[in-house]
Structures are given as structure tokens and as C-alpha cells.
Amino acid sequence: MARFSTFKVGGPAEAVLVAESQDELVMLVQWLHKNKIHSYVIGKGSNILVPDTGLKGAVIVLGNKFASLEIEPNDDQETKKSTTLVNAGAACLLNKLVKYSTENNLSGLEFAAGIPGSVGGAIVMNAGAWGGEMSDAIHSVTFMDPEGIIMSPGKEQLQFAYRKWGGSKKSIVLSGVFSLTKGEKNKISATCKKYQKARKIKQPLGIPSAGSFFKNPQSLPAGKLIEDAGLKGFSIGGAMVSPVHANFIVNTGKATADDVFAVMQEVQDKVLHSSGIMLEPEVHILGEEGCQA
Ligand SMILES: Cc1cc2nc3c(=O)[nH]c(=O)nc-3n(C[C@H](O)[C@H](O)[C@H](O)COP(=O)(O)OP(=O)(O)OC[C@H]3O[C@@H](n4cnc5c(N)ncnc54)[C@H](O)[C@@H]3O)c2cc1C
């Protein structure tokens, strides 16, 4: 799975299956469910950690047919004038959605400029930055349950919270509709560029990682707690606490998933000792969570 993960670590899955159409996906999901085979759906792998022992069962990847991007009619008389709805397929790159919105003078997703990954992954993670998160812009989400049934609840039914959505772990997000406000292309573009520039300064971008490894506790950012525990640059094998941003665990070249787990554990222990706070991974560890049958 190393090649399906931006961390570039992880052992083999029993099968990686690319669903090329919704019909194919329905058949696949129903077959896996009937045969009680575990499965995982992944997006672009920018927030996952796969153990070196690999994954039992199948990994599902959504193919190009799930990467559509289009403006859809807004029938709501109250919001029609000010709001435009954009429908994005789960496999569409989040940055492509941000670019498309900018080109169409639509504001609301600037915060997401530079966040790697797919629209589906960003919805499930409720990805966010600079005070914004996906749920701010989401209007509704279409997903498939393990029996192949498709539904499209509105945002209020989905109980988004910090870095998570309320949908079942067994659901596969197919697309999302985003409610964006009309704005000026130049202003939207300038905000996106400002955020992208700040990322380049604050984050170790040229080196494999899964972004911020731990969730920020309410009291202090995880990066500050890790830095205060003296762990910047701490490494085990090929995994290291980034000297640029302490909440990034990076793969310096030859890391194994075990190296990453060992660094994770050491960081949790040391931060617990120095601050009394137990850091919780933001990165999804497959094989533990996300397992579907
Ligand atoms: C350099 C870097 C910077 C980052 N910066 C940020 C940041 O600023 N803010 C932030 O929030 N995140 C950040 N991340 C983390 C990551 O980019 C986001 O969490 C992203 O939204 C994950 O999308 P993905 O497609 O890669 O999902 P994946 O990593 O493939 O999957 C993440 C989770 O979502 C599930 N999933 C994926 N697609 C679907 C689907 N279609 N249906 C159901 N479940 C699905 C997977 O099973 C897994 O549990 C960063 C990562 C990197 C490497």
C-alpha cells in the first residue's frame, strides 16, 4: 500500500480494486458484503497509515467516473441569488475543486487551497485549515451504504465535527454538493495564494508524510505540545518528527510503518508526561479503524 499512501509506507493489501462506474461499485460492495470480506475505501491516501503487515481484505479506489465537477441548479428561492451549488465527485482532487470554484468566481473553499487529497477524503475527514473546514461549505453528501443503497442527506443530518463526519465508517462517499457564494475571482485567488504560500513556509512539503499527525487538543496545538516536549527532529529508523513542523511525522526515505508507529508512541508518551495530554492521531490507521465488512 506504500504507493497508495503519501507516507510511502505500508504492506500489501490482499486486493486493490478500482471501481470504474457506480454500477460496478454497487456490485462490488454488495458482493463484498455478502461474502463478509473486509474492505476499505481510500481517496488519495494523504491521511492514512497502513501497517507493514498490510491489510486483510480489499481496498476500493474510485475511478475517473467519480471525478466529475459541475455547477448544479439551485432551486432554493431564498439563496438562489447569492449562492451557487457545485457538485464534485468523491475522486475529484480537492485542489481541482478549489481551482474550479475560483475560476467561476465562487468563494467559500479558499481555506482548502493546498490541502492534498480527494473531495471524498476531505468530506470524511472534514478537512480544514485557517479556521475553515469542509462542513462550512457542504450542502449535501451522496454516499452508498454497505448494501449498495445510495442516499443524499443534507449537511445538518451529517453531524460534522472536528476532523470527522457523522456518516458510518461503512459508507462510501460518492460526491458532495458545495454551497458557495458569489465573489471576485481576483480576491478569491489572492486568498488561495496567501494560504498556499503560508503552507510552504510552515510545513515540510517536499517529503513524504500524512500532514498533521495528531488532532489538536482544545487547549494547545499538538505541534506546540510536541515541540515543548523537545521532540522536534526526534527519529526512529526512517521516521522523524519534522524539524519544520512538530506535528508532522515525516518519512526521511526508508521508513517502515513500524518506525512511524514507534515515533507516534514516543511522542504520545513524552507529551503525556510533560503536559498531561494524550494526543490522538488525526491520521487514520487502517487495519484498526475504517474496517468494513
Ligand atoms: C502535506 C499535507 C498537508 C495536509 N494539510 C492538511 C490540512 O491543512 N488540513 C487537513 O484537514 N488535512 C490536511 N492533510 C491531510 C489530508 O490531506 C486530508 O485529510 C485529506 O482530506 C484526505 O483526503 P484523501 O483523499 O487523501 O483521503 P485518504 O487519506 O485516502 O482517506 C482518509 C480517510 O477517509 C476515508 N475515505 C477516503 N475517501 C473516501 C470515500 N470516498 N468514501 C468513504 N471514505 C473515504 C478513508 O477510508 C480514510 O479513513 C494534509 C496532508 C498532507 C500530506
The ligand as an SDF file (V2000), in Angstrom:
LIG
                    3D

 53 58  0  0  0  0  0  0  0  0999 V2000
    1.3750   17.7840    3.1910 C   0  0  0  0  0  0  0  0  0  0  0  0
   -0.0030   17.5570    3.7570 C   0  0  0  0  0  0  0  0  0  0  0  0
   -0.7330   18.6230    4.2420 C   0  0  0  0  0  0  0  0  0  0  0  0
   -2.0100   18.4180    4.7710 C   0  0  0  0  0  0  0  0  0  0  0  0
   -2.7110   19.5010    5.2440 N   0  0  0  0  0  0  0  0  0  0  0  0
   -3.9390   19.3080    5.7570 C   0  0  0  0  0  0  0  0  0  0  0  0
   -4.6950   20.4130    6.2680 C   0  0  0  0  0  0  0  0  0  0  0  0
   -4.2840   21.5600    6.2250 O   0  0  0  0  0  0  0  0  0  0  0  0
   -5.9250   20.1620    6.7930 N   0  0  0  0  0  0  0  0  0  0  0  0
   -6.4560   18.8860    6.8430 C   0  0  0  0  0  0  0  0  0  0  0  0
   -7.5720   18.7210    7.3190 O   0  0  0  0  0  0  0  0  0  0  0  0
   -5.7590   17.8360    6.3590 N   0  0  0  0  0  0  0  0  0  0  0  0
   -4.5380   18.0100    5.8340 C   0  0  0  0  0  0  0  0  0  0  0  0
   -3.8330   16.9340    5.3630 N   0  0  0  0  0  0  0  0  0  0  0  0
   -4.4130   15.5870    5.4500 C   0  0  0  0  0  0  0  0  0  0  0  0
   -5.1900   15.1450    4.1910 C   0  0  0  0  0  0  0  0  0  0  0  0
   -4.7290   15.8420    3.0590 O   0  0  0  0  0  0  0  0  0  0  0  0
   -6.6980   15.3430    4.3380 C   0  0  0  0  0  0  0  0  0  0  0  0
   -7.2070   14.6500    5.4450 O   0  0  0  0  0  0  0  0  0  0  0  0
   -7.4390   14.8920    3.0630 C   0  0  0  0  0  0  0  0  0  0  0  0
   -8.7310   15.4280    3.1020 O   0  0  0  0  0  0  0  0  0  0  0  0
   -7.5300   13.3590    2.9150 C   0  0  0  0  0  0  0  0  0  0  0  0
   -8.0360   13.0860    1.6080 O   0  0  0  0  0  0  0  0  0  0  0  0
   -7.6140   11.7420    0.8600 P   0  0  0  0  0  0  0  0  0  0  0  0
   -8.3860   11.6600   -0.4050 O   0  0  0  0  0  0  0  0  0  0  0  0
   -6.1350   11.6730    0.6990 O   0  0  0  0  0  0  0  0  0  0  0  0
   -8.1340   10.6550    1.8840 O   0  0  0  0  0  0  0  0  0  0  0  0
   -7.4430    9.2980    2.3280 P   0  0  0  0  0  0  0  0  0  0  0  0
   -6.1740    9.6150    3.0580 O   0  0  0  0  0  0  0  0  0  0  0  0
   -7.3170    8.3880    1.1680 O   0  0  0  0  0  0  0  0  0  0  0  0
   -8.5140    8.7310    3.3450 O   0  0  0  0  0  0  0  0  0  0  0  0
   -8.7420    9.3730    4.5780 C   0  0  0  0  0  0  0  0  0  0  0  0
   -9.9230    8.6750    5.2550 C   0  0  0  0  0  0  0  0  0  0  0  0
  -11.0930    8.8990    4.5010 O   0  0  0  0  0  0  0  0  0  0  0  0
  -11.6660    7.6550    4.0560 C   0  0  0  0  0  0  0  0  0  0  0  0
  -12.1460    7.8960    2.6920 N   0  0  0  0  0  0  0  0  0  0  0  0
  -11.4620    8.4360    1.6480 C   0  0  0  0  0  0  0  0  0  0  0  0
  -12.2650    8.5500    0.5790 N   0  0  0  0  0  0  0  0  0  0  0  0
  -13.4800    8.0620    0.9410 C   0  0  0  0  0  0  0  0  0  0  0  0
  -14.7300    7.9120    0.2880 C   0  0  0  0  0  0  0  0  0  0  0  0
  -14.9220    8.2500   -0.9780 N   0  0  0  0  0  0  0  0  0  0  0  0
  -15.7630    7.3670    0.9880 N   0  0  0  0  0  0  0  0  0  0  0  0
  -15.6230    6.9880    2.2810 C   0  0  0  0  0  0  0  0  0  0  0  0
  -14.4580    7.1020    2.9530 N   0  0  0  0  0  0  0  0  0  0  0  0
  -13.3970    7.6350    2.2880 C   0  0  0  0  0  0  0  0  0  0  0  0
  -10.5350    6.6330    4.1280 C   0  0  0  0  0  0  0  0  0  0  0  0
  -11.0420    5.3340    4.3600 O   0  0  0  0  0  0  0  0  0  0  0  0
   -9.7600    7.1400    5.3390 C   0  0  0  0  0  0  0  0  0  0  0  0
  -10.3850    6.6770    6.5230 O   0  0  0  0  0  0  0  0  0  0  0  0
   -2.5620   17.1160    4.8090 C   0  0  0  0  0  0  0  0  0  0  0  0
   -1.8190   16.0340    4.3020 C   0  0  0  0  0  0  0  0  0  0  0  0
   -0.5540   16.2520    3.7730 C   0  0  0  0  0  0  0  0  0  0  0  0
    0.2130   15.0760    3.2140 C   0  0  0  0  0  0  0  0  0  0  0  0
  1  2  1  0
  2  3  1  0
  2 52  2  0
  3  4  2  0
  4  5  1  0
  4 50  1  0
  5  6  2  0
  6  7  1  0
  6 13  1  0
  7  8  2  0
  7  9  1  0
  9 10  1  0
 10 11  2  0
 10 12  1  0
 12 13  2  0
 13 14  1  0
 14 15  1  0
 14 50  1  0
 15 16  1  0
 16 17  1  0
 16 18  1  0
 18 19  1  0
 18 20  1  0
 20 21  1  0
 20 22  1  0
 22 23  1  0
 23 24  1  0
 24 25  2  0
 24 26  1  0
 24 27  1  0
 27 28  1  0
 28 29  2  0
 28 30  1  0
 28 31  1  0
 31 32  1  0
 32 33  1  0
 33 34  1  0
 33 48  1  0
 34 35  1  0
 35 36  1  0
 35 46  1  0
 36 37  1  0
 36 45  1  0
 37 38  2  0
 38 39  1  0
 39 40  1  0
 39 45  2  0
 40 41  1  0
 40 42  2  0
 42 43  1  0
 43 44  2  0
 44 45  1  0
 46 47  1  0
 46 48  1  0
 48 49  1  0
 50 51  2  0
 51 52  1  0
 52 53  1  0
M  END
$$$$
